[in-house]
């Protein structure tokens, strides 16, 4: 069973740096309170750490997605 992350956009991307907006879009986050589930790969963890002030992350178990 692999580690999965449930990522929720908690704050708006309006007025943020272009890098942060692009990172949120790449993760699949378009609207506030939108949630996506991704595998916990180094690439995803790096994107989450870049916009950690905008998102909330929970670890979920299982083969979701």
C-alpha positions as CSV (number, residue, x, y, z in Angstrom):
1,X,0.0,0.0,0.0
2,X,1.5,3.3,-1.0
3,X,1.3,6.6,0.7
4,X,-1.2,9.0,-0.7
5,X,-1.7,12.7,0.1
6,X,-5.0,14.6,0.2
7,X,-4.2,18.2,-0.7
8,X,-6.7,21.0,-0.2
9,X,-6.3,24.6,-1.4
10,X,-7.1,26.7,1.7
11,X,-6.1,30.2,0.5
12,X,-6.6,32.0,-2.8
13,X,-3.9,32.3,-5.3
14,X,-4.9,35.8,-6.2
15,X,-1.9,38.2,-5.8
16,X,0.6,35.4,-5.3
17,X,3.8,34.8,-7.2
18,X,3.4,33.3,-10.6
19,X,5.5,30.3,-9.5
20,X,3.0,29.6,-6.7
21,X,0.0,30.0,-9.0
22,X,1.6,27.6,-11.6
23,X,2.4,25.1,-8.9
24,X,-1.2,25.0,-7.6
25,X,-2.5,24.6,-11.1
26,X,0.0,21.8,-11.8
27,X,-1.3,20.0,-8.7
28,X,-4.8,20.3,-10.1
29,X,-6.0,23.0,-7.7
30,X,-8.2,25.6,-9.3
31,X,-10.6,26.8,-6.6
32,X,-10.4,27.4,-2.8
33,X,-11.5,24.3,-0.8
34,X,-10.9,22.1,-3.8
35,X,-9.2,18.8,-2.9
36,X,-7.0,16.4,-4.9
37,X,-5.3,13.1,-4.1
38,X,-1.8,12.4,-5.3
39,X,0.9,9.8,-4.6
40,X,3.5,11.0,-2.2
41,X,6.4,11.2,-4.7
42,X,9.4,13.5,-4.3
43,X,8.1,15.8,-7.0
44,X,4.6,16.2,-5.4
45,X,6.2,16.7,-2.0
46,X,8.4,19.4,-3.5
47,X,5.4,21.2,-5.0
48,X,3.5,21.0,-1.7
49,X,6.4,22.4,0.2
50,X,6.6,25.3,-2.2
51,X,3.0,26.3,-1.6
52,X,2.7,25.0,2.0
53,X,1.3,28.4,3.1
54,X,-1.7,28.0,0.7
55,X,-2.6,24.3,1.2
56,X,-3.5,21.8,3.8
57,X,-2.1,18.3,3.5
58,X,-3.4,15.0,5.0
59,X,-2.0,11.6,4.6
60,X,-4.4,8.9,3.4
61,X,-3.9,5.2,3.0
62,X,-4.9,3.2,0.0
63,X,-5.1,2.9,-3.7
64,X,-7.1,6.0,-4.4
65,X,-7.1,7.9,-7.7
